[in-house]
């Protein structure tokens, strides 16, 4: 049987297309992993970061997450945006609500970086079937299956504000909540009220060349934030957009 | 070997061996996307130790062993990274899968992980028993017993047996 089995195994994988790995990204990710470990990054501290990205539909998932992660890195105080690694990955929604058919996995692009204190920042972007790009933004230090799967905890569609995760959708305790949406370009700050706590988030724009005059916000909120509202402020502190659930 | 040489060696290795590693990963995981993850994760874990890996002289064995351990680690940990959602923003594209692949992958996935790895390394990668033992981190005797049990199970798998009969006319 062994010869027959060998041939069957060879045939089973013979027509599998192989997309070359980005060796630079692998090396960058390995360096980030080492830095993260050296920094002792796996403490379960909640992280609050904000991101304002100019752009409507990001033209390419990989470019989108790279640009977004670069902006996040800047917002988090990282000096070197080249520390952002974009890797291939997998977006998985196999644990959607009971009674629904689980969707299969789909390829995604994953951007990873770390803050100076070693906190990991991970984003995922993928191309939806309608042609739009999506970004996900999880942050679950110490709770993930592997470094490359940190990203699978959250996803939102940049074409509209969506809130996912947290107790609102019945996610496991400790899950981060993420917010995605669009804001006027004049927004320079975001005032977020999460529960009884108010945060002032700086606007960070991306230097991505394909982005237009719309501004998106992706905000990751601390674990346990029950209620969320935000106001976008311009440079004169005028409220120019508001979201209050 | 200095840092630049190590990096050049690693790049050359990844370029040369990624196809072989990914094919094995496909059958270990039963999922092409997961196979990408597995190889990528293994390479990321191997890179910081690459100078030592090179000194040992058989990087394939080290990377394969890392793949097996990484996959085992994924299974051990409870999945906590997903967020349930009431509404999917989009639906996945249907996956095109050949009958051969579906049948073989299905039969392999019904094997216990160590038996599956033994079969993949022995009969896809054509490794010796010693090389397979190195990859799995076990003795040659364990490889023999795992392989024997795996083959016995595969012989009793009706879908795989039917496929092999069609392929070869008879089981050899």
Interface residues (C-beta under 8 A of the other chain):
Chain A: X1 X2 X3 X4 X5 X6 X7 X8 X9 X10 X11 X12 X13 X15 X16 X18 X19 X20 X21 X23 X26 X27 X29 X30 X33 X34 X87 X88 X89 X90 X92 X93 X94 X95 X96 X97 X103 X104 X105 X106 X107 X128 X129 X130 X134 X138 X140 X143 X144 X145 X146 X147 X148 X149 X150 X151 X152 X153 X154 X155 X156 X157 X162 X164 X165 X169 X170 X171 X172 X174 X175
Chain B: X7 X10 X11 X14 X15 X18 X19 X22 X23 X26 X27 X31 X32 X33 X34 X36 X37 X39 X40 X41 X43 X44 X45 X47 X48 X70 X73 X74 X77 X79 X80 X81 X82 X83 X84 X85 X86 X88 X89 X90 X91 X92 X93 X95 X98 X100 X101 X103 X104 X105 X119 X120 X122 X123 X124 X126 X151 X154 X155 X160 X163 X164 X167 X168 X171 X172
